[in-house]
Amino acid sequence: MSVSAPPRQLAFALPHAESFSRDDFLDGPCNAAGLALIERWPDWPNRIMMLVGAQGSGKSHLAAIWAKEAGARLTAAHTLTAAAVPAELATGALVVEDVDPATVDERALFHLLNLAREHDAFVLMTARQPPSAFEVGLRDLRSRLRALPVVTLAPPDDGLLRALIVKFGADRQMQLDEAVVSYLVSRIERSSVAARDAVAQLDAESLRLGRPITRALAANVLRHDGTA
């Protein structure tokens, strides 16, 4: 007599909204300078500032906190056009996300910097690399960018990475014990993106198998992901 295997539970990819409020920002030594910049506004060393850090380092979260405080508009750098610059600066404060020399309209960005200076507007730009590493064709734009004060966000340390894993788990109503958290911290890349992805994979596999979340399950997930 054959015994059929128990059915596996279906895992549904439900959306998990991410909050960009100040209360949900996890701070630590790696992002202290960025948080200090946001909290000292409008007492900035320059009305145009740049936040630099890897993907998932917290740039967008800090920018969102500042945008709410300053009443700033938000725009993606790659969508910026010269014609749209006056409207973007209408509130006197603007966030320009993900400045990448490969995708940005150089003339539009140059116009933005000039107009912001003329109108004494505040501009907070985010980028994954410092302006000194930008390959920019317009000489005047290159010099303007390289003169901007830069605040750099470093990768999370053990303490912050641990807190991120716990937070991402709590967002999904997951119970993560100390053994699981410690295992993930010791195995994944040091970034919030890696922490979020690891927790999401662990959640999906736990639901798919109908098994509790354990260190062994975490090891299996990272092994199949090529991390462990």
Secondary structure, DSSP 4 states (H G I P E B T S, - for coil): ---PPPPPPP------PPP-SGGG----TTTHHHHHHHHHTT--SSSEEEEE--TTSSHHHHHHHHHHHHT-EEEEGGG--TTTHHHHTTTSEEEEE---TTTS-HHHHHHHHHHHHHTT-EEEEEESS-GGG---S-HHHHHHHHTS-EEEPPPP-HHHHHHHHHHHHHHTT----HHHHHHHHHHS-SSHHHHHHHHHHHHHHHHHHT----HHHHHHHHHHHT--
